[in-house]
Amino acid sequence: KRLKMILDYIISSNKKGVHFPLWATCQGLEAVSISITGDPYMLDNYEHFGVRSTVNFTPEGRSSRTFSLFDIDLFNFIENNPDMYYWHEYGLNLTVPKLYPALGEDFIVTGITKDDNGKEFISALESKKYPIYLFMFHPERVLWESIYEKDSNHFPETVRGARLLAQFLVSEAKKNKNHFSKDSFLELLNTENFVIE
């Protein structure tokens, strides 16, 4: 119910001309999909827990907003080198867009991946109308491990891809012109790397 309220608010805001993006990763993709379809049993089982794998970009994914900062070399590298991080036991199989028109008509599949047993699942989705972006892989994990885990050995290309996705998210967030007032409440929200512009 809470997520439905959030999604309704995001969609309503965007319809009013207020750019309000949503980025959902892993269980976030699962929860948003359930909320949109209204079916809590729509998820399929997968074995892809704590592993690095590829992302196979769909033709729509290669021309999507989500991956607009990627070049052809980066697309090809991520498709051929298992270095994006996954940590899930559930996901969306490829029949979901056809079985659930509420999802299939409003979203494009931008990425597909196979689990440990070769079973395909949807690894990235993008809303056609709204700035809503859903991922099964964890680009933030690649960046965190590259900084803090000396033995992570992530490829520089994968790190670049994760940084470009972060850059894309920041650019989407900056399109929203809402701001907190500069009072004591804002001070409570500050983190050590948050800068008030």
MOHU-V395158 format. One record per helix or strand of 3 or more residues. SS is the DSSP state (helix for helix, strand for strand). FROM is the first residue (numbers start at 1). TO is the last residue. Records with the same first field share a line. If there is no record, write none. Layout:
BEGIN
SS->FROM-TO, FROM-TO
END
This chain:
BEGIN
helix->2-15, 27-37, 59-62, 72-80, 96-99, 101-104, 139-148, 156-174, 184-189
strand->22-25, 44-53, 84-91, 107-114, 120-127, 132-135
END
